[in-house]
Amino acid sequence: MRKVNTFLLLGTAIGSVIAAETVGPRGVGPEFAKFYKSDKSFACISDLSQHINASQVNDDYCDCPDGSDEPGTSACAHLSALSPSSPGERSPLALPGFYCDNKGHRPSYISFTYVNDGVCDYDVCCDGSDEWELVGGVVCENRCKEIGKEWRKQDEQRKRALESGQRARKELVRQATRSRKETEDRVETLKAEINVLKARVGDLERQLEDVERSEKTRLSKRPAKGGRINVLVNLAKERVEELRTALIDVRSQRDVALERVQELEAILYKFQEEYNPNFNDEGVKRAVRSWEEFVVKKNANPDADRTAQDRDLDEFIKPDGEESGIRWEEWEGGEESDVDVLYKFEEYLPKPLRAWIDNKLRQLRITMVQNGLLADTGRGSASTSESRVVAEAREALNAATSDYDAKKSQLENDEADLTRDYGADDVFRALKDQCISKDSGEYTYELCWLAGTTQKPKKDGAHTGMGNFVSIDKISVDDVIPPDGKGLGSGEHVALRYENGNHCWSGPSRSTLVVLGCAEKDEIWKITESEKCVYRMEVGTPAVCDDGGSAAAEKARGEKDEL
């Protein structure tokens, strides 16, 4: 079946005169019949000042520069309707092609190139009138009755599908409107909540400052029993435990990393052995050479003996106790506090000085306690952590701050969502993040609306990102809709651009252009790779079944022929 160039088809204009009889020479459409009324002379359509005899019309010789004197032959088929004229050359065709009346079906034009070429072009001229000369004995019977009947049946199905798609789109628009309203309401609610939380965070910050200031005066930060050595011992013990835990984690991470390195080396060894050196791919050869250089360097500088390292690490991570590590009980307890040492200092002095020094030391101690420079050993706590009151105040502040940050982040996301382009009537808002897929060959291709496109192998293997959503666009398409209606036709179509997918080997990052056509439901019709790692999907969806899209679909149906 030949594809018909859309510039040759005038479905709507022809349909308005389908009931009229063709007047004039063979191959002339009703809208051009007025130029062929005279039986004496003919004026070339593009330049009415040029006249020829009426007998020269359809004489199989191209007399007019625009080919209008040969509407029923292929004599002027060499003229291009797409190219403008230039000095010294013939003008482009004035006629859109050879007119096929196609009674019982839809009239249409066929390219002059196909007139009397010995082929029955039933997809365009179902009445066989384009082969009137019977070239090679080919007789093209009139099949318009049965072709027209089948076409009308399929056209009725397409119309019902189009109407169903329009109804589905209206529902999508309603869903999108509700979703947008929910987002707008949530934005207003979040703004109010954030204002309240902001004030609460400020209050809690001031409360924490007040509590910390109050607690500092209570002199409860130092242990009641024991002096600086005990404090240092407790801090050291905690620090050692932290370092032991960190060492265990680092060792585990090291082991996982080494396993991955070994797996990668095994893959590269296999790649080095199995790749084809005769395959002229500089990227592959460069990768192999780099690997071979790496192996040489690795063999020249072998890793240190890990057994000894692991043995040392085993000793380091053993818990402290009688058999290994530090015996903390030897250092804990039994130490005199700073105050005790201060008071016992008088025992080393002569007796005459003891009473005087004892009095002075007691006054000094009272002053230091009162100014927060020394812990009150009579009522302090043995804990070195902050008090319960401070901890509760800090916990309340952290919770309020976390809630404030979360709501502020959600507000920013929702406000950005309200400014995002979701297409006409916000219709793609109702489809956002929904996915459809199609099996094709060894892969399953997945499209997630306004998210990403993915290629998934049916057997083992990693998924390949074919692009991430970037923008909504419009492109012009010139195609023929197949009988099942799962095609784009001609005209302007909505397109979604997905870019910056996984990088190709020796190529660009993958990208996908998703061109949309009207359909009853979301469905991937066709996947092609126009060039290396540049994909194109043709997808049907009710989201584009609006009035403009419906008109384009109707036009496309009028500009195609029927089986």
KAFENUR-V454911 format. One line per field, one symbol per residue. phi: phi as a letter, one per 40 degrees, with the letter a starting at -180 (. if undefined). burial: b if it has 9 or more other C-alpha atoms within 8 Angstrom, else e. A space follows every 10 residues. Layout:
phi->???
burial->???
This chain:
phi->.cccccccbb dcccdcbccc ccbhccgccd cbcccbcccb abbdccaccc bbcccccfcg bcccccgccb cbbbcbcccb ccbccbdgbc ccdcbciccb cfcgabcabb ddcccfbgbc cccbbccgcc bccfdggcbb ccbccccccc cccccccccc cccccccccd cccccccccc cccccccccc cccccccccc cccccccccc ccccccccfb cbccbgbccc dccccccccc cccccccccc cccccccccc cccccccccc cccbcccccc bccccccccc cccccccccc bccccccccc cccdcccccc iccagbcccc bcggcccdcd ccccdcccbc ddcccccccc cccccdcccc cgcaccccac bccccccccc cccccccccc cccccccccc cccccccccc cbgdggcccc bdgcbbaaca gcbbbbbbdf babbbbcccc iccbccibdb abbbbcbbab ccdcgcacgb hcbcbbbbbf cdcccfaccc abbbcbbcac acaccabbbc adgbbbbbbc accbcccccc cccccccccb bca
burial->eeebebebbb beebbeebee ebeebebbbb eebebbeeee bbbbbeeeee bbbbebbbee bbebbbbbbb bbbbbbbebe beeeeeeeeb bbbbebbbbb bbbebbbbbb bbebbbebeb bbbbbbbbbb beebbeebeb eebbbebbbb beebeeebee bbebbbebbe ebbebbbebb eebbeebeeb bebbeebbeb beebbebbee bbeebbeebb bbbbebbeeb bebeeebeee eeebbebbee eeeeeeeeee eeeeeeebee eeeeeeeeee eeeebeebee beeeeeeeee eeeeeeeeee eeeeeebeeb beebbebbee ebeebbbbee bbbeebeeee eeebeebbee beeebeebbe ebebbbeeeb beeeeeeeeb bebbebbeeb bebbeebbee beebbeebee ebeeebbbbb bbeeebbeee eebbbbbbbb bbbbbbbeee eeebbbbbbb ebeeeebeeb beeeebbbbb bbbbbbbbbb bbbbeeebbb bbbbbbbbbb ebbbbebebe eebbbbbbbb bbbbbbeebb ebbebbbbbb bbe
